[in-house]
Amino acid sequence: QLTMSLNSSTLLNEENSQGPKSNTECLESLQLQTPSSFQDNPLQQLQLASQEVLEKAKKSGRSKCPRCSSSRMFYCYTCFVPVETVPTEEIPTVKLPLKIDIIKHPNETDGKSTAVHAKLLAPDHVTIYKYPCIPEYKEKRHEIALIFPGPNSVSVKDIAFHLQKYTKKGVCDNDNCFREPFLKQAKTELKEEEKNLNECISSNRIEGARLKKIIFIDSTWNQTNKIITDERLQGLLQIELKTRKTCFWRHQKGKPDTYLSTIEAIYYFLVDYHQEILKENYKGQYDNLLFFFSFMYTLIKNAKCCAGKE
């Protein structure tokens, strides 16, 4: 699900090993192209901060991590900071409506994960844990949900209703909220019943807006079973994103295109949450979460096109 290499030089060598053009020609071609040059780029409508800093870093090649001095491209995926050629002040910061915990599988390759993007771009709202070192969630399960497809998972728009089950005291304890009216009930009583039901639904929506934390699992789909069956995650409300399709260049064969990379899942969840739960118009507030992802998407797509693979 979540793999991403940020070494563009290696990546270009791999993509062009069988292509008709040399790496030099391909790099020159890449410097002349922008995301808008691809009519079929599904990410080109994003409202992103200037990616000029990434273009410059790409030309400079790998650089040192300011903390561990490791040689990296764009950012250090172990320290969660940009490299020396990518000034922190030129990287956008995204404000999120809730906290995010990312549980990373211990066998997931650090350099191939998109989870670090979230930490880099929303550092105050994102925490990355390496399994099995994860928090206890049981006491706060009334304000936490887990993004994971399954037989009991619900859609984003239904969070409010289902999260209500986990509150210590329900918003509507009165049976009248859910009681079906008798067929011969007077019209006045029916109106009162509808009023109670609407109040309950409204209260549920308010309660749903109190969701404080969302959990994402960062691993390949074949590795998720070990994490998802952990007792510390049992009983949490599970949410499934069913309507989005991945743009990830390392999509696993045999898996539906609705299986998203971690950063895609975070982005699309927040867009849906903003519209369905917060009931606000979406105006690109979280687009910069795909700041690195969209740049790499274009870089790799250009490389494949240059190599004659598309």
C-alpha positions as CSV (number, residue, x, y, z in Angstrom):
1,Q,0.0,0.0,0.0
2,L,2.6,2.4,1.0
3,T,5.9,2.4,-0.9
4,M,7.8,5.3,-2.3
5,S,11.4,5.9,-3.3
6,L,12.6,9.5,-3.3
7,N,16.0,8.9,-5.0
8,S,15.1,10.4,-8.4
9,S,18.5,9.6,-9.9
10,T,18.1,5.9,-9.2
11,L,14.5,6.0,-10.2
12,L,15.3,7.6,-13.5
13,N,18.0,5.0,-14.1
14,E,15.6,2.2,-13.5
15,E,12.8,3.7,-15.6
16,N,15.1,4.5,-18.6
17,S,17.3,1.4,-18.6
18,Q,15.4,0.2,-21.7
19,G,14.3,3.5,-23.1
20,P,15.5,5.1,-26.3
21,K,16.9,8.3,-24.7
22,S,19.8,8.8,-22.4
23,N,19.4,9.9,-18.8
24,T,20.9,13.3,-19.7
25,E,18.3,13.9,-22.5
26,C,15.5,12.7,-20.2
27,L,16.6,15.1,-17.4
28,E,16.7,18.0,-19.8
29,S,13.2,17.1,-21.0
30,L,11.9,16.9,-17.4
31,Q,13.2,20.4,-16.7
32,L,11.1,21.7,-19.5
33,Q,7.9,20.0,-18.4
34,T,5.4,20.8,-15.7
35,P,2.5,18.9,-14.2
36,S,0.1,20.9,-16.4
37,S,1.7,19.4,-19.5
38,F,-0.1,16.1,-18.8
39,Q,-3.7,16.3,-19.7
40,D,-4.4,13.1,-17.9
41,N,-2.7,14.1,-14.6
42,P,-5.4,13.6,-12.0
43,L,-3.5,15.7,-9.5
44,Q,-3.0,18.8,-11.6
45,Q,-6.1,20.6,-10.2
46,L,-4.6,20.7,-6.7
47,Q,-4.0,24.0,-5.1
48,L,-0.4,23.5,-4.1
49,A,2.4,25.8,-2.9
50,S,5.2,26.4,-5.3
51,Q,7.3,23.3,-5.9
52,E,10.2,25.3,-7.2
53,V,12.2,24.3,-4.1
54,L,11.8,20.6,-5.1
55,E,12.8,21.4,-8.7
56,K,16.0,23.0,-7.4
57,A,16.7,20.1,-5.1
58,K,16.2,17.6,-7.9
59,K,18.8,19.3,-10.0
60,S,21.2,19.4,-7.0
61,G,20.8,15.7,-6.3
62,R,21.1,14.1,-2.9
63,S,21.9,16.2,0.2
64,K,22.6,15.7,3.9
65,C,20.0,15.4,6.6
66,P,20.7,18.2,9.1
67,R,20.1,15.8,12.0
68,C,21.7,12.5,11.1
69,S,23.9,13.6,8.1
70,S,22.5,10.8,6.0
71,S,22.4,11.3,2.2
72,R,18.8,11.8,1.2
73,M,16.6,13.2,-1.6
74,F,14.3,16.0,-0.6
75,Y,13.9,14.8,3.0
76,C,15.1,12.4,5.6
77,Y,12.6,9.6,6.1
78,T,14.0,8.6,9.5
79,C,14.3,12.1,11.1
80,F,11.2,13.5,9.4
81,V,12.9,16.7,8.3
82,P,13.8,18.3,4.9
83,V,17.4,17.9,3.7
84,E,19.8,20.9,3.6
85,T,18.9,21.8,0.0
86,V,15.2,22.1,1.0
87,P,14.7,25.0,3.4
88,T,12.0,24.3,5.9
89,E,10.4,27.7,5.4
90,E,9.8,26.8,1.8
91,I,7.8,23.7,2.7
92,P,4.1,24.3,3.2
93,T,2.5,23.6,6.6
94,V,-1.0,22.1,6.7
95,K,-3.4,22.7,9.6
96,L,-5.7,19.7,10.2
97,P,-9.0,19.5,12.0
98,L,-8.0,16.5,14.1
99,K,-4.9,14.5,15.2
100,I,-3.6,11.6,13.2
101,D,-1.7,8.6,14.4
102,I,0.1,6.5,11.8
103,I,1.0,2.9,12.8
104,K,3.9,1.7,10.7
105,H,4.7,-2.0,10.2
106,P,8.2,-2.8,11.3
107,N,9.0,-4.4,7.9
108,E,7.8,-1.4,5.9
109,T,10.8,0.2,4.2
110,D,11.2,3.7,5.5
111,G,12.3,5.1,2.2
112,K,9.3,3.7,0.3
113,S,6.6,5.0,2.6
114,T,4.4,8.0,2.0
115,A,3.5,8.3,5.7
116,V,6.4,10.6,6.3
117,H,4.8,13.2,4.0
118,A,2.1,13.8,6.5
119,K,4.6,14.3,9.3
120,L,6.6,16.7,7.2
121,L,3.6,18.8,6.1
122,A,1.5,18.6,9.2
123,P,4.1,18.1,12.0
124,D,1.8,19.4,14.8
125,H,-1.0,17.0,14.0
126,V,0.7,13.8,13.0
127,T,2.5,11.2,15.1
128,I,4.2,8.1,13.6
129,Y,4.5,4.9,15.7
130,K,6.5,1.8,14.7
131,Y,4.5,-1.3,15.6
132,P,4.3,-2.9,18.2
133,C,5.0,0.3,20.1
134,I,1.5,1.9,19.8
135,P,-0.8,3.7,22.3
136,E,-3.7,2.3,24.3
137,Y,-6.9,3.6,22.6
138,K,-9.6,1.8,24.6
139,E,-10.4,4.6,27.1
140,K,-10.9,7.2,24.3
141,R,-12.5,5.0,21.6
142,H,-15.5,7.4,21.7
143,E,-13.4,10.0,20.0
144,I,-11.1,7.8,17.8
145,A,-11.7,6.0,14.5
146,L,-9.5,3.7,12.4
147,I,-9.2,3.9,8.6
148,F,-9.4,0.3,7.4
149,P,-11.8,-1.6,5.0
150,G,-13.7,-4.5,6.5
151,P,-17.2,-6.1,7.0
152,N,-18.1,-3.6,9.8
153,S,-16.5,-0.5,8.3
154,V,-18.7,2.6,7.7
155,S,-18.5,5.5,5.3
156,V,-17.2,8.9,6.4
157,K,-20.7,10.4,6.3
158,D,-21.9,7.8,8.9
159,I,-19.2,8.6,11.5
160,A,-21.5,10.7,13.5
161,F,-24.2,8.1,14.0
162,H,-21.8,5.2,14.7
163,L,-19.4,7.0,17.0
164,Q,-22.4,7.7,19.2
165,K,-22.4,4.1,20.3
166,Y,-19.0,4.6,22.1
167,T,-20.0,7.6,24.2
168,K,-20.3,6.9,27.9
169,K,-23.8,8.4,27.8
170,G,-25.7,8.6,24.6
171,V,-26.9,12.0,23.3
172,C,-30.4,10.5,23.0
173,D,-31.3,8.1,25.9
174,N,-34.9,8.6,25.2
175,D,-36.4,5.7,23.3
176,N,-38.7,8.1,21.5
177,C,-35.6,9.0,19.4
178,F,-35.8,5.7,17.6
179,R,-39.3,4.3,18.4
180,E,-41.4,3.6,15.3
181,P,-44.8,5.3,15.4
182,F,-47.9,3.2,15.6
183,L,-49.9,3.1,12.3
184,K,-53.0,4.8,14.0
185,Q,-51.0,7.4,15.9
186,A,-52.5,10.9,15.8
187,K,-51.0,13.4,13.5
188,T,-49.8,15.6,16.3
189,E,-48.0,12.7,17.9
190,L,-46.3,11.9,14.5
191,K,-45.1,15.4,14.3
192,E,-43.6,15.2,17.8
193,E,-42.0,11.9,16.9
194,E,-40.4,13.4,13.8
195,K,-39.2,16.4,15.8
196,N,-37.5,14.0,18.3
197,L,-35.9,12.0,15.6
198,N,-34.5,15.1,13.8
199,E,-33.1,16.4,17.1
200,C,-31.4,13.1,17.7
201,I,-29.9,13.1,14.2
202,S,-28.7,16.7,14.7
203,S,-27.1,15.8,18.0
204,N,-25.4,12.9,16.5
205,R,-23.8,15.1,13.9
206,I,-22.5,17.4,16.6
207,E,-21.1,14.5,18.4
208,G,-19.5,13.2,15.2
209,A,-17.7,16.6,14.9
210,R,-16.0,15.8,18.2
211,L,-13.9,13.1,16.6
212,K,-10.5,14.0,17.8
213,K,-8.1,11.4,16.3
214,I,-8.0,9.1,13.2
215,I,-5.6,6.2,12.9
216,F,-4.0,4.9,9.7
217,I,-2.0,1.8,9.2
218,D,1.2,2.1,7.1
219,S,2.1,-1.2,5.5
220,T,1.6,-3.4,2.5
221,W,-1.8,-5.0,2.4
222,N,-0.3,-8.4,3.0
223,Q,1.3,-7.1,6.2
224,T,-1.8,-5.5,7.8
225,N,-3.3,-8.6,9.5
226,K,-0.7,-8.5,12.3
227,I,-1.6,-4.9,13.1
228,I,-5.3,-4.9,12.6
229,T,-5.8,-7.9,14.9
230,D,-3.9,-6.3,17.7
231,E,-6.1,-6.2,20.8
232,R,-5.4,-2.5,21.3
233,L,-7.2,-1.7,18.1
234,Q,-10.2,-3.9,18.7
235,G,-13.6,-2.2,19.2
236,L,-12.6,1.0,17.4
237,L,-14.9,2.4,14.8
238,Q,-13.6,1.4,11.3
239,I,-14.0,3.7,8.3
240,E,-13.6,2.7,4.7
241,L,-12.8,5.0,1.7
242,K,-14.6,3.4,-1.2
243,T,-15.0,6.0,-3.8
244,R,-11.4,7.1,-4.4
245,K,-8.9,5.7,-6.8
246,T,-5.1,5.6,-6.3
247,C,-2.5,7.4,-8.3
248,F,0.3,5.6,-6.6
249,W,3.1,4.4,-8.9
250,R,3.8,1.4,-6.7
251,H,0.3,0.1,-6.6
252,Q,0.3,-3.6,-5.7
253,K,-0.8,-6.0,-8.4
254,G,-4.0,-7.9,-7.8
255,K,-5.4,-5.2,-5.5
256,P,-8.3,-2.9,-6.3
257,D,-7.4,0.6,-7.4
258,T,-9.4,1.9,-4.4
259,Y,-6.6,0.7,-2.2
260,L,-4.8,4.0,-1.5
261,S,-1.3,4.9,-0.4
262,T,-1.1,6.3,3.2
263,I,-0.9,10.0,2.2
264,E,-3.7,9.6,-0.3
265,A,-5.9,8.0,2.3
266,I,-5.2,10.8,4.8
267,Y,-5.9,13.4,2.2
268,Y,-9.1,12.0,0.9
269,F,-10.4,11.2,4.3
270,L,-9.9,14.8,5.4
271,V,-11.6,16.2,2.3
272,D,-14.6,13.9,2.9
273,Y,-14.6,14.7,6.7
274,H,-14.5,18.5,5.9
275,Q,-17.6,18.2,3.7
276,E,-19.6,15.4,5.3
277,I,-19.0,16.1,9.0
278,L,-17.8,19.7,9.4
279,K,-20.4,20.6,6.7
280,E,-18.1,23.2,5.1
281,N,-17.2,23.9,1.5
282,Y,-13.8,22.4,0.5
283,K,-11.5,25.0,-0.9
284,G,-8.2,23.1,-1.1
285,Q,-7.4,23.4,2.6
286,Y,-5.6,20.1,2.7
287,D,-4.2,19.9,-0.9
288,N,-0.6,20.6,0.2
289,L,-0.6,17.2,2.0
290,L,0.1,15.9,-1.6
291,F,2.9,18.4,-2.1
292,F,5.6,15.7,-2.3
293,F,3.4,13.1,-3.7
294,S,2.2,15.1,-6.7
295,F,5.8,16.1,-7.5
296,M,7.0,12.5,-7.5
297,Y,4.0,11.4,-9.5
298,T,4.9,13.9,-12.2
299,L,8.6,13.1,-12.1
300,I,7.9,9.3,-12.5
301,K,5.3,9.8,-15.1
302,N,7.7,12.0,-17.1
303,A,10.4,9.4,-16.8
304,K,8.2,6.6,-18.1
305,C,7.0,8.8,-20.9
306,C,10.6,9.7,-21.8
307,A,11.6,6.0,-21.7
308,G,8.9,5.2,-24.3
309,K,6.9,3.2,-21.8
310,E,3.7,5.2,-22.3
